[in-house]
Amino acid sequence: MAEAYIVAAARTAGGRKGGRLASWHPADLAASVLDSLVDRTKVDPAQIEDVIMGCVMQAGEQSNNIARNAVMASKLPESVPATSVDRQCGSSQQALHFAAQAVMAGSMDIVIAAGVESMTRVPMGLASQLPAKNGFGHYKSPGIEKKYPNIMFSQFTGAEMMAEKYGLSKDQLDEYSYNSHQRAIAATQAGKFRDEIVPLQITRADNTTDTHHIDEGIRFDASLDGIKGVKLIAENGKHTAASASQICDGASGVLVVNERGLKSLGVKPLARIHHMTMMGGDPVIMLDAPLHATRRALEKAGMSIDDIDLFEVNEAFAAVPVAWLQTTGADPERLNVNGGAIALGHPLGGSGTKLMTTLVNALKQRGKRYGLQTMCEGGGMANVTIVERL
């Protein structure tokens, strides 16, 4: 079995809903990342054998195979095929797994794994807004209703269930959220994201232009008191908009190769894919699969939690990383060291390779070896990826 290596990683800076990236079509947004990966490695674009792209809301401007549309909008030749993946929030992390599996099997040598989501132009939930029949919504088939009568398909509900199940207080969630902003602020001001971000040209309402290169969701004036004062999402709940991930526009991607690909490109790898795990869990609570999947991944990899130097756990809601820390016993100083989706935004299908881009760069900047990435996914699933910096 061949090895899988990441040789380039890039992402756009996140844009708020209706914000600085609202004018960018998602195909063009993703194409900017594909082009950056080509530029960073100087690969002949015709050598790329596939583009696997995560996207959750595959409707409207993100329908009709957004991956292929992104290829057509990029500098890649039309000979490069592409396919779109939906594993909910883990879509582009799964794209990375598929790309790694392809080069490890030897069926391909050079593959791009990427993700995109324009949550401004293709709103969350758009793909499921079909007429209900016989009292059942689009997702609630009679078979699902019979097996899971209490299923709500609401991640807000799942987040509150997690807080209750793991005994988390609102103060814990608010403090975690505040720290996410503080870490994102520190990372931005120190230039930690500079090498991973693809600058984009934007046009303002007054027709003046600017370069978008800083994550728009960061609240540079965030205060703990301000976060604590945000209205609760649900009465008697524990989460607020300040302790949930931000709606975000963005794209990301990584270039994955095997040994033949390394030789062909003549580049040095950034990291090696050390282990990959996928796992399903309770679809009602939905969000705690990363806790169990992390345990399984470490067991299968023959590692302990202390063997991992840095962690990226997606901050869909503050309850997820806080419960993950509580369950795994991981060092909180190693988790989301440059902030997470609460501060930086969560562009759904674009988040998987976004987190990997940040993880690989953070390992390099800190001179660390092993990184682990995981995230909760709709339907009660989780992906775990362990990488080794080279």
C-alpha positions as CSV (number, residue, x, y, z in Angstrom):
1,M,0.0,0.0,0.0
2,A,1.4,3.4,-1.0
3,E,1.5,6.4,1.4
4,A,-0.7,9.5,0.9
5,Y,1.0,12.9,1.3
6,I,-0.3,16.5,1.5
7,V,1.9,18.7,-0.6
8,A,-0.1,21.9,-0.6
9,A,-3.0,23.3,1.4
10,A,-4.9,26.5,0.9
11,R,-8.2,28.3,1.9
12,T,-10.0,31.5,1.5
13,A,-10.5,33.8,4.4
14,G,-14.1,33.3,5.7
15,G,-16.8,35.8,4.7
16,R,-19.8,36.6,6.8
17,K,-23.3,36.0,5.5
18,G,-24.0,38.8,3.1
19,G,-20.5,40.0,3.6
20,R,-17.3,40.5,1.6
21,L,-17.6,37.3,-0.4
22,A,-21.3,37.6,-1.2
23,S,-20.6,38.6,-4.8
24,W,-18.4,35.5,-5.4
25,H,-20.2,32.6,-7.2
26,P,-19.3,29.4,-5.3
27,A,-17.8,27.8,-8.4
28,D,-15.4,30.8,-8.8
29,L,-14.7,30.7,-5.0
30,A,-13.6,27.1,-5.2
31,A,-11.7,27.7,-8.5
32,S,-9.6,30.3,-6.7
33,V,-8.4,27.5,-4.3
34,L,-7.8,25.0,-7.1
35,D,-5.7,27.6,-8.9
36,S,-3.7,28.4,-5.7
37,L,-2.9,24.7,-5.2
38,V,-1.5,24.6,-8.8
39,D,0.5,27.8,-8.3
40,R,1.9,26.6,-4.9
41,T,3.2,23.3,-6.4
42,K,3.8,24.4,-10.0
43,V,2.1,21.2,-11.0
44,D,1.1,20.8,-14.6
45,P,-2.7,21.1,-14.2
46,A,-3.1,18.3,-16.7
47,Q,-1.4,15.9,-14.3
48,I,-4.2,16.2,-11.7
49,E,-6.3,13.1,-12.1
50,D,-9.4,14.0,-10.1
51,V,-10.9,16.8,-8.0
52,I,-13.1,15.6,-5.1
53,M,-15.0,18.4,-3.6
54,G,-17.3,18.6,-0.5
55,C,-20.4,20.7,-0.5
56,V,-23.5,20.3,1.7
57,M,-26.2,22.4,0.0
58,Q,-25.9,21.1,-3.5
59,A,-28.8,23.2,-4.9
60,G,-29.1,26.4,-6.8
61,E,-25.6,27.7,-7.7
62,Q,-24.1,24.7,-6.0
63,S,-26.1,22.1,-8.0
64,N,-25.1,20.2,-11.1
65,N,-21.8,18.9,-9.6
66,I,-20.3,22.0,-8.2
67,A,-16.9,20.3,-8.3
68,R,-16.9,20.0,-12.1
69,N,-18.2,23.6,-12.3
70,A,-15.3,24.7,-10.2
71,V,-12.8,22.9,-12.5
72,M,-14.4,24.6,-15.5
73,A,-14.0,28.0,-13.8
74,S,-10.3,27.3,-12.9
75,K,-7.1,27.0,-14.8
76,L,-7.4,23.2,-14.8
77,P,-8.0,21.7,-18.3
78,E,-11.3,20.1,-19.1
79,S,-9.5,16.7,-19.1
80,V,-9.6,16.9,-15.2
81,P,-12.8,15.2,-13.9
82,A,-14.4,16.1,-10.7
83,T,-17.1,14.8,-8.3
84,S,-19.0,16.3,-5.4
85,V,-19.3,14.7,-1.9
86,D,-21.9,15.2,0.8
87,R,-21.1,13.9,4.2
88,Q,-22.7,16.9,5.7
89,C,-20.3,19.1,7.7
90,G,-17.5,16.6,7.1
91,S,-17.9,16.7,3.3
92,S,-14.4,18.0,2.5
93,Q,-12.8,15.9,5.2
94,Q,-14.4,12.9,3.5
95,A,-13.1,14.3,0.2
96,L,-9.6,14.1,1.7
97,H,-10.2,10.6,2.8
98,F,-11.4,9.6,-0.7
99,A,-8.4,11.3,-2.3
100,A,-6.0,9.6,0.1
101,Q,-7.5,6.2,-0.5
102,A,-7.2,6.7,-4.3
103,V,-3.5,7.5,-4.1
104,M,-2.8,4.8,-1.5
105,A,-4.4,2.2,-3.7
106,G,-2.3,3.4,-6.6
107,S,-5.2,4.0,-9.0
108,M,-4.3,7.7,-9.0
109,D,-1.2,9.6,-8.1
110,I,-2.2,13.2,-7.9
111,V,-5.7,14.3,-6.6
112,I,-7.2,17.5,-5.2
113,A,-9.5,17.2,-2.2
114,A,-11.5,20.4,-1.7
115,G,-14.6,22.0,-0.3
116,V,-16.8,25.0,-0.8
117,E,-20.0,26.6,0.6
118,S,-21.5,29.9,-0.2
119,M,-24.0,30.1,2.7
120,T,-25.0,33.6,1.5
121,R,-26.0,32.5,-2.0
122,V,-27.2,29.0,-1.2
123,P,-28.8,29.2,2.3
124,M,-28.6,26.4,4.8
125,G,-31.5,24.1,4.4
126,L,-32.4,25.1,0.8
127,A,-31.8,21.6,-0.6
128,S,-34.4,20.1,1.8
129,Q,-37.2,22.7,1.3
130,L,-39.6,20.4,-0.4
131,P,-43.4,20.1,0.3
132,A,-44.2,17.8,3.2
133,K,-46.7,15.0,2.6
134,N,-48.9,13.2,5.1
135,G,-47.4,15.2,8.0
136,F,-43.8,14.1,7.3
137,G,-41.1,16.5,6.3
138,H,-38.6,15.9,3.5
139,Y,-36.2,13.9,5.8
140,K,-38.7,12.0,7.8
141,S,-39.4,8.9,5.9
142,P,-41.9,6.5,7.6
143,G,-39.0,4.1,8.1
144,I,-36.9,6.8,9.9
145,E,-39.9,7.9,11.9
146,K,-40.6,4.4,13.1
147,K,-37.0,3.7,14.1
148,Y,-36.3,7.2,15.6
149,P,-39.6,8.7,16.7
150,N,-37.8,11.5,18.5
151,I,-35.5,12.6,15.7
152,M,-35.6,16.3,15.0
153,F,-32.9,16.8,12.4
154,S,-32.0,19.9,14.4
155,Q,-28.4,20.5,15.3
156,F,-29.5,23.2,17.7
157,T,-31.5,20.5,19.6
158,G,-28.5,18.2,19.4
159,A,-26.2,20.8,20.9
160,E,-28.5,21.3,23.9
161,M,-28.8,17.6,24.3
162,M,-25.0,17.4,24.4
163,A,-24.8,20.1,27.0
164,E,-27.3,18.2,29.2
165,K,-25.7,14.8,28.6
166,Y,-22.2,15.9,29.5
167,G,-23.1,18.3,32.3
168,L,-21.9,21.4,30.6
169,S,-22.8,24.8,32.0
170,K,-23.6,28.0,30.0
171,D,-20.6,29.6,31.6
172,Q,-18.3,26.9,30.3
173,L,-19.7,27.3,26.8
174,D,-19.4,31.1,26.9
175,E,-15.8,31.0,28.2
176,Y,-14.8,28.5,25.5
177,S,-16.4,30.8,22.8
178,Y,-14.6,33.8,24.1
179,N,-11.3,31.9,24.0
180,S,-12.0,30.9,20.4
181,H,-12.1,34.6,19.5
182,Q,-9.0,35.4,21.5
183,R,-7.0,32.7,19.8
184,A,-8.2,33.7,16.3
185,I,-7.4,37.4,17.1
186,A,-3.9,36.4,18.2
187,A,-3.3,34.2,15.2
188,T,-4.4,36.8,12.8
189,Q,-2.4,39.6,14.3
190,A,0.7,37.3,14.4
191,G,0.3,36.4,10.7
192,K,-0.3,32.7,11.5
193,F,-2.9,32.4,8.7
194,R,-0.9,34.4,6.1
195,D,0.6,31.4,4.3
196,E,-2.7,29.4,4.1
197,I,-5.1,32.1,2.9
198,V,-5.7,32.8,-0.8
199,P,-6.3,36.6,-1.2
200,L,-9.4,37.4,-3.2
201,Q,-10.2,40.6,-5.0
202,I,-13.6,42.1,-4.0
203,T,-15.7,45.0,-5.1
204,R,-17.5,47.2,-2.6
205,A,-20.9,48.7,-3.1
206,D,-19.3,52.0,-4.1
207,N,-17.3,50.1,-6.9
208,T,-14.0,50.5,-5.1
209,T,-11.9,47.3,-4.8
210,D,-10.2,45.6,-1.9
211,T,-8.3,42.4,-1.1
212,H,-10.1,39.9,1.2
213,H,-7.5,38.1,3.3
214,I,-8.7,38.3,6.9
215,D,-11.5,36.1,8.3
216,E,-14.5,38.4,8.5
217,G,-16.2,36.6,11.4
218,I,-13.6,37.4,14.0
219,R,-15.0,39.9,16.6
220,F,-11.8,41.8,17.5
221,D,-13.7,43.6,20.2
222,A,-15.1,40.5,21.8
223,S,-15.5,40.5,25.5
224,L,-16.6,37.7,27.9
225,D,-19.4,39.9,29.3
226,G,-20.6,40.6,25.8
227,I,-20.7,36.9,24.9
228,K,-22.5,36.1,28.1
229,G,-25.2,38.7,27.4
230,V,-26.2,37.2,24.0
231,K,-29.8,35.9,23.9
232,L,-30.3,32.2,24.3
233,I,-31.3,30.2,21.1
234,A,-33.8,28.2,23.1
235,E,-35.6,29.0,26.3
236,N,-33.9,27.4,29.2
237,G,-31.1,26.3,26.9
238,K,-27.3,27.0,27.2
239,H,-26.3,28.0,23.7
240,T,-26.5,31.4,22.1
241,A,-25.4,32.7,18.6
242,A,-22.1,33.5,20.3
243,S,-21.4,29.9,21.3
244,A,-22.4,28.5,17.8
245,S,-20.4,28.4,14.6
246,Q,-20.9,31.4,12.3
247,I,-22.6,31.2,8.9
248,C,-19.8,31.6,6.5
249,D,-18.8,31.7,2.8
250,G,-15.5,30.0,1.9
251,A,-13.5,27.4,0.1
252,S,-10.5,25.3,0.8
253,G,-8.4,22.5,-0.6
254,V,-5.4,20.2,-0.3
255,L,-3.3,18.5,-3.0
256,V,-2.8,14.8,-2.2
257,V,-0.2,12.5,-3.8
258,N,1.6,9.2,-3.4
259,E,5.3,8.4,-3.8
260,R,5.0,8.5,-7.6
261,G,3.3,11.8,-7.4
262,L,6.0,13.2,-5.2
263,K,8.6,12.1,-7.7
264,S,6.7,13.4,-10.6
265,L,6.1,16.9,-9.0
266,G,9.5,17.1,-7.4
267,V,8.1,18.7,-4.3
268,K,8.5,18.0,-0.6
269,P,5.5,16.8,1.4
270,L,4.0,18.9,4.2
271,A,2.4,15.9,5.9
272,R,1.6,12.3,5.6
273,I,-1.9,10.8,6.2
274,H,-1.2,8.6,9.2
275,H,-4.7,7.3,9.9
276,M,-8.4,7.7,8.8
277,T,-11.5,6.7,10.6
278,M,-15.2,7.2,9.9
279,M,-18.0,6.4,12.4
280,G,-21.7,6.7,12.8
281,G,-23.5,7.3,16.1
282,D,-26.9,8.3,17.5
283,P,-28.6,10.5,14.9
284,V,-30.9,12.0,17.5
285,I,-28.2,13.7,19.6
286,M,-26.3,13.8,16.4
287,L,-23.2,15.8,17.5
288,D,-21.2,13.5,19.9
289,A,-19.9,11.0,17.3
290,P,-16.4,12.7,17.3
291,L,-16.0,11.7,20.9
292,H,-16.4,8.0,20.1
293,A,-14.7,8.2,16.7
294,T,-11.6,9.8,18.3
295,R,-11.3,6.9,20.7
296,R,-11.7,4.4,17.9
297,A,-9.1,6.2,15.7
298,L,-6.5,6.3,18.4
299,E,-7.0,2.6,19.2
300,K,-6.7,1.6,15.6
301,A,-3.6,3.8,15.1
302,G,-2.0,2.4,18.3
303,M,-1.7,5.8,19.8
304,S,-2.8,7.6,23.0
305,I,-4.3,11.1,23.2
306,D,-1.0,12.4,24.6
307,D,0.8,11.3,21.4
308,I,-1.1,14.0,19.4
309,D,0.5,17.4,19.5
310,L,-2.4,19.5,18.0
311,F,-6.1,19.0,17.6
312,E,-8.7,20.6,15.3
313,V,-12.2,19.8,16.5
314,N,-14.8,21.7,14.6
315,E,-16.7,24.2,16.7
316,A,-20.2,23.6,15.3
317,F,-21.4,24.5,18.8
318,A,-19.3,25.1,21.9
319,A,-20.7,21.9,23.5
320,V,-18.9,19.8,20.9
321,P,-15.2,20.7,21.7
322,V,-15.9,21.1,25.4
323,A,-17.5,17.7,25.7
324,W,-14.7,16.3,23.5
325,L,-12.1,17.6,25.8
326,Q,-13.9,16.3,28.9
327,T,-14.3,12.8,27.4
328,T,-10.8,12.4,25.8
329,G,-8.8,14.1,28.5
330,A,-6.9,16.0,25.9
331,D,-4.8,19.0,26.8
332,P,-7.0,22.1,26.0
333,E,-3.8,24.1,25.1
334,R,-3.4,21.8,22.1
335,L,-7.0,22.2,20.8
336,N,-7.9,24.7,18.1
337,V,-4.8,26.8,18.9
338,N,-5.7,29.4,16.3
339,G,-9.4,29.6,17.1
340,G,-12.2,27.7,15.5
341,A,-15.5,28.1,13.7
342,I,-17.1,30.1,16.5
343,A,-14.7,32.9,15.6
344,L,-13.6,32.1,12.1
345,G,-16.8,30.7,10.6
346,H,-18.0,27.3,9.4
347,P,-18.5,27.1,5.6
348,L,-20.2,23.7,5.9
349,G,-18.8,21.6,3.1
350,G,-15.7,23.8,3.0
351,S,-14.7,23.2,6.6
352,G,-13.0,19.8,6.4
353,T,-10.0,20.8,4.2
354,K,-10.1,24.3,5.8
355,L,-9.4,22.7,9.2
356,M,-6.7,20.5,7.7
357,T,-5.0,23.5,6.0
358,T,-4.9,25.2,9.4
359,L,-3.7,22.1,11.2
360,V,-0.9,21.4,8.8
361,N,0.3,25.0,9.0
362,A,0.1,25.1,12.8
363,L,2.1,21.9,13.1
364,K,4.8,23.4,10.8
365,Q,4.8,26.8,12.7
366,R,5.1,25.1,16.1
367,G,7.6,22.4,15.0
368,K,5.1,19.6,16.1
369,R,4.7,16.1,14.7
370,Y,1.2,14.7,14.9
371,G,-2.2,16.4,14.4
372,L,-5.7,15.0,14.7
373,Q,-8.8,16.5,13.1
374,T,-12.5,15.6,13.7
375,M,-15.9,17.1,13.3
376,C,-19.5,16.3,14.0
377,E,-21.7,15.7,11.0
378,G,-25.5,15.7,10.3
379,G,-27.1,12.3,10.8
380,G,-24.8,11.5,13.7
381,M,-21.4,10.8,12.0
382,A,-17.8,11.8,12.4
383,N,-14.5,11.6,10.4
384,V,-11.1,11.5,12.1
385,T,-7.9,12.1,10.3
386,I,-4.5,11.8,11.9
387,V,-1.6,13.4,10.0
388,E,2.2,13.4,10.6
389,R,4.1,16.6,9.7
390,L,7.1,15.9,7.5
